[in-house]
Amino acid sequence: MKKSCYLPGILFLAFTIHLSAANIRVTDLKTETIGGNLIARCTLSWDNAWRDPAMNNHDAAWVFLKFKPNDPEYNSRHLLLRSEGHRVLGQSGIHPAPEFEVSADRVGMFIYLSKNYRGRVEWALELTFDPAGLGRLDPKDGVWTLHAIEMALVPAGAFTLGDPDPAALKAASFFRVGESDGSDELYSIEEENAIIPVGNTPGSLNYRASEPEYQGDGKGPIPAKFPKGVAAFYLMKYEITQGQYAAFLNALGRQASYFRANFSGKGYEKDRGSIHLNNDQYVAKSPDRPLNFVSWDDGCAFSDWAGLRPMTELEFEKACRGTSAPIPHEFPWGTADKQQLARFVDLDDEVKYRAGVTESQLNAGNRPIFGAAACGALDLAGSLWERVVSIGHPLGRAYLGTHGDGRVSSYGYATNEDWPRGDDERSGGFGYRGGGYYEHGKPEGDFNPHSPIGWRNYAAWSGGPRSIAYGFRCVRSR
């Protein structure tokens, strides 16, 4: 459901503040119950918002509300939105009004520009929720937090897998089996619900797995319900940040936090980790820094808690390339080289741009400078490895793309039965794409820190539970 409601000139004041993420801020949050509704009023703002016809898409804020009881044993409660009743009370600056798109399950909503624009946005909002999620809890006996995550829309459309560079075949890149030897082609996916055959039969999807544990078992088919990327979906604009993960940890009860705390271990702080405990609260010294030392189960738990889901490796290629035809050795920013790239991990461990470059300058024509994918998301190659659901394992192929419902188990695990789970080779169904940044001074290569879109050397490897160069980002079907 999409709705835009704007009431000019009305502002409000409040005193509780929740800062949510890197470029996005939720401030002045106040809640009250009116009739049978829970009303949340806040100010939502973020930098570098866009709705751009040249990119055929827009960014958005994924917004959801939590209540954490004061009892330290309880996980936070997730409040469902009402389908209607949301409005803009005012705005700061000259920019278009927003549109509200409440998800079908009412777990969260997308808020995005109603007209073409690039720049900073700030709206005073009134959002309406169903208080039934509180159960018997007293809404005054706890802490309310409204969370906002920056997303980028990946538009619907057929697309092509693989890489025409012959060297990519040695990296287990996807290809379509030809009618005769030497006639293999790239593989196009035309329909979201297509059943994709995998193997050596002409017309099938295939890849050369020198080590099946790492690249996949070569089996199929890929079922109709496996998310392929033809249908539109939203992708996190950035990897989960350390600040976002600290907020997630603070929303968990004591027992669940034991399982999801990711900052113990030798070398954590030396290797870009910044989360720590301070007065029984999780705090990130560098809240905008991408979250490393996150395991598959950690990332899935965050996804479930946020009402999102893991990304598949087919969606990864679609988000990177869009509907354009692949070029040899292509990176997500649309070129085969890194000569223009101005985004890097600095010696102080922060992801930065070189002098004179700011993200406000990003547009459809200069993606190679910013390392931006076709959809506008950043760091799909570089920064940290992207964890993806793999087609190279039966547990991955069983993935149905269900969304999180905002609630994790009492032990801090995602509760979706179709999601792969586990953190080592004894499990399976997930792997890595895109490359990642390791130690300072390590020579650059095809996996450190950037890997071409089509390369799948570790696309089915479920090892490496927490590490310096492994990250996570989530998606949501539209």
N, C-alpha and C positions, 0 to 999 in steps of 0.2 A: 504494500500500500504506500502510495506517495501522496504527501500533502504538504502544502506550504501555507503557513498562517503567520501574518506579520501585523503587529500592532505598534505603530511608531510612537516614539516619545515616552514610553513607559519604562522606567528603570526601577530597580530595587536594591536594597542594601542588606547584607548579611555578614556573618562573621566567621563561619567555619570555612576552611580552605583545604582543598585536596588537589595537589599537583600530580598529574597523571603520567606524562611522558615527555619525550625530547622536545618537539616543537609544539606540542599541544598542551593546553592547560584547562583545567576545570577549577573555578574559584567561586567563592561566595555561595557555597552549597547550603541550602536550608530545606528541610522537609516538614510537611504537616499533613494531617489527615483531614480531608473535607468530604463529608458524606461517606460514600463507599470507595473513595479514591485516596491514594497516597500521592501527594503533589511534591515534586522536587523542583526547586528553582535554583538556577546557577548561571554563571557566565562561562561560556565555552569559546575558546579562541585557539587559533593555530596559525603558524607562519607557513608561507609557501603553498597555500591552498590553490587549487586550479579547477577549472572546467574549460577544456580546450578542444575545439573542433579539429585542430590539426593532429591531435593525438586520439581523437574519437573517444575520449573518456574523461573521467574526473576522479579526484581523490575524495575521501569521505572520512568522517569520524564515526567509528563504531562505539556506541555509548551503551552502558549497562550500569545498573544500580545494585549495591551490596549493603547488607547490614551485618556487622560483626558484633554479636553479643559480648558483654563484658566478661562472661564466663570464659576463661582461657581454653577450656576443653572443646568448645564449639567451633566448627567451621562457620564461615560467613553464610548468610542466607541470600539467595538471589531473588530479586523482585521482578516479576513479569510486567511488561508494559501493557497499557491499554492500547487498543488498535487506533483510537482517536483521542482528541483532547489535548494535543500538544501545540504549543504556540510560541512565537517570538514576542518577547516583551519589549525589546529594544536592541539597538546595535550601536557599535562604535566604529566610525569610518564609513566611507562611501563604497559599498560593495553590495552585490545582490543579496536578497533574502535567501534563507536555506530551504531545502526540501527535507521532509521527514519520511523515511522509509522504514516502517516497523517490520521486523522479520515475521514470517508466518507463524513461528512458534512463540513470538513475543518475548524472546530472550533478550533482545537488544534492538537497537535501531541504527540505521545509517543516516547521518546528517551531512548534506553536501550542498554545494552552490546550485541555485536554480537557473543561473545564466552564466554565460562565458565570462571568465575573470581569472586573473592570477594575482596573488598577493595575500596579505594578512586578512583574516576575518575574525570578528568578535561579535557574538550574539548573547543577549540575555534571554534565557529560555525558561519555559514552564513545561515540565514533562509529567505525564500522568501514569501512575503505576497501580497495579492490583496489590493491595496490602495483604492478601491471603497468604503470600509467601512467608510472612512473619510467623504464622501459626499463633501460638499463645505468647510469644515474646512481646515484651513491652518495648515499643519503638524508642523510648527514652533511655532504655537500659543497654546502651551499646553505641557503636560508632557507624555513621552513614558515610559511604564513599561512592561517588559517581566516577566511573572510569571511562576514559576515552582513548581509543587506539586509532592511529592514522592508517588508513587503508587506501589502496588504489584499485580502481575497477579494471578488470581484464575483460574487454568486450567479447560478446559472443562471436563465433565465426570459425570456419574450418581452418586448419593450419597443418604445417608439415613438420615431421620429426626428422632428426638426423643431421648429418654434416657431409657435404659433397667432397670434402678433403679425404683422399684415400687413407691418410694417416689416422683419421677418426675411426676407421673400422677396427684398428688395433686397440682403440680405446672403448670398444664395445658400443659404438654409436649405433642407433637404430637404422635399419634399412628395410626396403621391401624386396622380397625374393622375386627375381625375374623368371621369365619363362625358360631361359637357358643360362648356362654358365657365363658369368661375366656381364649379365644384363641387369644386375641389381640396381634399384632406384631408391630415392627417398620415399618415405611413407607418409601419405596424407590421411588425416582423420577428418571425415566429413560430417559425422553424426555423433552427438553425445552418447546416445544409447546403442551405438554399434557394438556388436560382439567382434572382437579383433582376434583373428587366428594368429598363433605364434608358432614358428617352426620353419621347416625347409620346403614346405609346399609353395609353389608359385603363387604370388599375391599375398603371402603371409608376412607379418612383421617378424623381424629376426635381428639378432645381434651376435657378435662373435665373442663368446665368453671363454677366455683363456683360463680363467679361474672362476668357476661358477659360484663359489662362496662370495666372491666380490662383485661379479657382474650379473649373476643370475642363472637360474636353472634352465633357461631356454624353453620353458614349457608355457602352456596356455590352455585355453584361450583367455583373453582379458574380458571379463564378463560385462554385460550391458550396463550394470549399475556402477561400475568402477568409474570414478570421476576422471574425465579425459581432457577437459579444458575447452571443448567446443562451446558448451553453455557458458554464459557469463558468470564470473565469480569475482570476489574481492580478495585481494592479497595484502598482507601487512606491508606498508610502504618501507619499513625498516625491520631489521631483525628485532626480536624481543630485546628490550634493553635491561640493564641491571636494575634500574629504578623500577621498571614495571614488574620485574620478578620479585623484588623486595616487597612491593605492594601486594603481590599475590601471596607471598609467604606470610605477611601480616594478616591476611584474610583467613588463614588456616588455623584450626585448633592445634593444641600442643602436640598431639600424637601425629597428626598429618604432617606437621612441620618437620618432625624428625626424619621422615622419608624424603621430603622434597628439598630440604636445606642442601645447597650445592657448594658451599664455600669452605668446607673442611678439606684437609689434605695438604701435603707438602707442595710448596711452590705456588699456591693459589694466588696470593697477592702479588708475587713477583711476575706472574704470567697474566696480568691484566684483570684479575679478579678484584672486586671492590666491595662486595656485600659482607656485612658483619652485624653482630648483635650489639645493640646499645640500649640499655635500660629495658630489656625484654622486647625491643622492637628491631626488626630487620631494617638496616639502613644501607644504601649504596653510596659510597664516597663519590663515585662517578656515575650518577643515575642515567646519563644519556649514552653511556658506553654500551656497545652491543654485548649481549649476555653470552659469555662462553662458559665452559664447565657446566653445561646443561645436558642431561641425558635424554634419551628418547622418552622415557616415562615422565621425566620432568616437563618436557615440552608438551606432551599430550595432556598432562594434568593442567597446565596453564591453559591449553586450548579448551578443554572441557569447562574450566572455571570461567573463561571469558566468553563462552558460547560460540566458539569457533571450531576449527577442525584442522588436522594435519593436511599438508599439501602432497599431491601425488607427483611422481616424476614427469608424467605427461603434462600436468598443469604447469610444472616448472618450465618446460620448454615453451609452452604457449605464452606464459607471462613474460619470458625473456624476449621472444622473437615476434610475438603477435601473429599476424596472418602473412607476414612477408616470407618470401622464399629463402631458405637457408643459403648462406654463402660459406665458402671453405674457412674453417678455423674461426668461426664467428663467436664473438663475445656478446653478452647481453645488450651492450650499447650499440650493436649493429655494425661493427667493423671487425677486421681480423687482427687488429693490433691494439696496442695500448699507448700509442704515441701522444694522443691528446689528453689522456686520462689525468685529471687533477685531483682525484680523491684517493686518499691513502691513509694507512695507520701510521701515526707519527711515533717518535721515540718516547713520548709521554703516554702512549697507549691509546690516545684518542683518535677517532676517525675524523680527518680534516680535509679541507681543500687547500690547494696551494694559494699563495698570496694573490689577492685580486679576484678570486672566484668565490661566489656565494651561491647558495642554492636558489635564491630568488631569481637568478639568471637562467635557470633551467627551462628549456622548451623543447619542442619536438625536433628542432634542427640542430641542437648542440648536445645531444645525449652522450656522445663519446667523451666529452669533457667531464661529465658528472658520473659516468659509469651507470647511467640510468637505463633500465630495461624499456622495452616498447610500451609497457603499461605505466611507466614512470616510477616504478619501485627502484630502490637503490641497493647496491651491494649483493645482487644475485650471483655475481662472481666477485670474489674478494671479501675482505673482512672476515667472515666465518663461513665454514661449510654449511650448506643448507641440507637439513634432514628432510627426506621425502619418503612417501610410501612407494615401495618398489613393485614393479610388475614381475620381477625376477624371483619371486618366492610365493608359495601358495597362500601364506598369511597376508601378504600384500595384495594379491589378486582378489582376496575375499573382502577387501575394503569396500564399503558401500557409500562412504562419504557422509555419514550421519554427523550432525552438529552436536557440540557439547550443549548441555542444558544448564550450565552455570553452577553445577554441583559436583564436587569430587567426593570420593569415598572417605570414610573416617580415617583411612590410612594414607590419604592424599593421592590416590590413583584416579585416572580417568575411568569412567564407568561405561563407555561405549563398547559394546561387545564386538563390533566389527573392526575396531582399531587394532593394529598390531601392538604388542606390548613386550616388555622385557628390554634388557640393556646389554646383551652380549650375544655371542654366536649361538647360544642355546635357544634363542628366540628366532627372530627373523621377520621379514616383511617390510623392512625399511632400509634406507641407505643414505648416500651422500651425493650431492651434486654441487658444482660451482666453484670449488676450491676454497681455501682458507688461509689466513695469515698466521704464521707460526712465530718463531722467535725473531727478535730484532737481529738483523744482519744475515739471516739465512738467505742464501742465493735464491733468486726467483726461478720458478720452473712452471711446468704445465699444471701444477696443483697448488703452488704457493706463490702468490695468494689467489691467482685467477685461473680458472679453468674454462675452456670453451663450452658453449651451451650443450653441444651434443655429446660430450665426452662422459662416459658412464663407468669409469674404472672402478668405482666403489659404490655403484648405485644399488647393490643388493647386500652390502656388508653391514651387519647389525652389531659389529663390535665397536669398541671405543666409547664407553658409556659417558664419560665426562672428560673433556680435554680442552687445552688452550685454544684450539682452532675450530671447535664444533659449536654451532649455534642452532637456532630454531626460529621459524616464522610460521604464522598460521593463516588460514584462508577461511572464507565462508561463501557458499553458493548463493547466488542472487535469487 
